[in-house]
Amino acid sequence: MFSRWNWVACAFYLVLSICSPDASSGLVQSCGHIIPESPVLALGSNFTALCILNESCLDFGNIYASQIIWKIKNRLVPKEQYREINRTVSSVTFNDTSSLATPLTCNILADGQIEQNIYGITVTVGLAPEKPKNLSCIVHQESRFTYAMTCTWNPGRHTFLDTQFRLRYRWPEQIFPDCIPKDVNNSCTIDDSQFFVNTEIWVEATNALGKAVSDPLVVDPIDIVKPLPPQNVSVTSGLLPTVLQLVWENWISDAVMTLKFNIRYRIVGDTNWMEVPPEDTASPRTSFSIQGLRPYTEYVFSIRCMKEDGVGYWSDWSEEKTGITIEDQPSKGPPIWRIIDTSQSPACWTVHLIWKALKPYEANGVILQYELTVRDKSSLSSPVKKYNVTSTNYTLQLREGTYEVTLIARNSVGPSPPSVLLIPASNSKAPVKNLRTLPKHDKLWVGWTAPNNYVLKYVIEWCLMSSSSDCIIEWQIVLGDVQGIDLKGIKPFKCYLITVYPLYADGQGSGQSVKAYLKQDLVTVDPSKTEYTLSSLTSDTLYTVRMMASTDNGSRTGPDFTFTTQKFGKGEIEAIVVPVCLAFLLIVLLGVLFCFNKRDLIKKHIWPIVPDPSKSNIAQWSPQVPAKHNISSKDQMYPEGSFTDVSVVEIEADDKKSFSEQDLKPFDLLKKEKSTSEGHSSGIGGSSCMSSPRQSVSDSDEGETTQNTSSTVQYSTVVLNGYRDQTPVQVFSRSESTQPLLDSEERSEDHAGGADSTPQRQQYFRQNGGQDETNTDRPCFERTKQITHANEGDLVGFVQLQISGQSSQPLGLGMEKNTQEAAVSNVLQTCTEGQTVRAETVEENPLSVDEMPKSYLPQTVRQGGYMPQ
């Protein structure tokens, strides 16, 4: 056992040995090493490694081989594989290197606990190369004079080691440089090859575990050439409609090798290739004529070549080229048939002649027209009728009889052989026998037994039976030696009516018909049941149901039952109608929402904007008009001492006797200004949005008494009273009269005149209590109907208010109180001359309805504003 001080001394020695300049390597070389160094081992072989300790470590630290432990990739090797050779050497043995990993390390376990690495090696495990096999070479022609030889081989198994392959070749007396593969290990290319000399070729494979050599290949490169395909191939048509000529160019010289060729061709659209017989192209050539082709048919051609003697490789196929043969006469006439309609009259036939277009290999060109000839065999004197038709059907109106119809198809080269159809007066010949059908491989087979007489042809008609549409006839002609055909295009679970007509040399047999299905559903039903539901049926389709009852002694078939399914199933109509209705409602809802969002725009285009009297700016006629007050409460509307008693004055237009000329001046003024005010729209009377449809004053109103009382005076007359000797409060009121505005209302210059100018018009609107009344000698032509109790201080003033909507000049601002009282006194004095004024108190002596004064202002007006009527 090491003491603690011994371990300290050992550690100090190890540090010194590592840091010492005499030590070429560190701890590993100072205390031990492993042999062999980085070995390459064969997979599955035995392997033994030795760890040798240095004497210096033994003497200083008391380290011995018995303390060595081995590890593989930090995994401890079992001690059964250890062997202590002497006190400085320990070995480890592996019987199978397939489990060996890297690194393999030698370690010291000191004092039973401390582990110290001494040395480590890298172990490589792999396989020796196998002998390359299947060596073969081919010479590729790269251009007219360049040939490259490529050799390939089978490298064998994977060695897990770095293995090098070399392609070596030589002549009998000359060795060439090796060909080393690039990025692969199974092929190599020699850029330049020499012909007409045998070359020995072999492959060598080498790695750390050994070397392997393939079997040699001795070959003349001229025998392994793959030439380039023929170039510049062209196809031309000859004078014959069944011949095309190919011309090409060879890219290998005849001095190097002679070639043979292989030619293939096919019809455009077909996938099956046809080849020219090899013996026809086994000699060197640059052209070839291909015969036996179809007229007016497009073909695709391709060519390849190889060494004439067959040694070597075929070239790739050349680029495909196309050519078309010229036209020829049609090879046969079109198949023709007829459908006779005698519904109008048995003696008058409507004959529908139908024929099928020739197939391309039968037409041999483009069919320009069909020549139809009809000959009446019942009457020899009847002329032959000829028709030129471009379609595949024609309708004739014929009388009952026997006719011979001849049809010829014509192209640019000539006509086809004629197709003859005999239409007898009656189908008196023998029909076919034993007509039957059989489903077979998605086709419906129709068979029959031939009658005893010789038959030239058979015509087979079939059509799909449906109650919703007519039976569209399809037909086919077969030769007389055929007694069964397969009908194509037949739909399953559909009923078809099939009819077979035999055609004889001198007439036609009657048709035999049968109903058939390609597929039918067979259902077995419990005998205790009396009903069954058929499912998975097609809508609007005719079906036939046949029931059969079976017992142990046999079966019996009942009559056929035919029905047609409905066009729409249950719920399909609802599934269509409901979404349509929902879509319509959605569109309507979206339209309503759109109109609601755009209501201002729509209203602007449909309804014109009518001014709202409640929002009128009439209060702004004069700058002296006080602002409106809040009248939300009754106390604010009628404050104490703010209102006066309002008297109403009524005059009669025809009462001129009681007034002087001065009193009647206002009427003259109205008539004078009538023509002027009718054309204006300013102020109250001319506003289109404030006026009412009342008759305006005219010149003829003077003599009328009762009809024009509603249009006597255009504006209201207000009597103002003060309260307890106070200055009367100025108020405004508006009339509903439609009388046009006077000139004084529209012309501001009339208010601006001085004393020297023309007397100013009467001011119908007094701006305030202190306003100067310039026209104090105004006549009074009105009779007072009501006067309140008042002393001399409570005077009643009759004031006519005039609208000054367009005038901006203040009217008599800053009047004194004594001047205002004088004006009122003058008014009263003038009005009472020659008149009897009766003062009545409103509260003491109320008037009846008939005696009520007629006025447009039967209301109290609040201070500071006006109330429109």
Secondary structure, DSSP 8 states (H G I E B T S, - for coil): ---HHHHHHHHHHHHHHHH-TT-SSSHHHHHEEEESSS-EEETT--EEEEEEE-HHHHHHH---GGGEEEEETTEE--GGGEEE-SSSEEEEEES-GGG--S-EEEEEEETTTEEEEEEEE--EEE------EEEEEEEEE-SSS-EEEEEEEE--S--SS--EEEEEEEETTEE---B--SS-SSEEEES---SSS-EEEEEEEEETTEEEE---EEE-GGGGEE----EEEEEEE-SSTT-EEEEEE-SS-TTT--EEEEEEEEETT----EE--GGGG-S--SEEEE-S--TT-EEEEEEEEEETTS-S--------EEEE------SS---EEEEEEEEEETTEEEEEEEE----HHHH-S---EEEEEEEESS-TTS--EEEEESSSEEEEEEESS-EEEEEEEE-SS-B---EEEEE-SS--B---EEEEEEEETTEEEEEEE--SS--SEEEEEEEE--SSS----EEEEEETT--EEEE-S--TT--EEEEEEEEETTEEB--EEEEE-S--------TT-------S--TT-EEEEEEEEEETTEEEEEEEEEEE--SS-TTHHHHHHHHHHHHHHHHHHHHHHHHHHTHHHHHHHHS-----GGG--GGGSSTTS------SSHHHHS-TTS------EE--TT--TTS-TTTTHHHHHHHHTHHHHTT---TTTT-TTT--S-----GGGSS-SSTTGGGS-SS-EEEE--STT-----------------HHHH-GGGGS--SSSS-----SS--STT---S-TT-----EES------TTS--EEEE----SS--S--S-S--HHHHHHHHHHHHHHHTTT-------TTTS---TTTS---S--S---TTS----
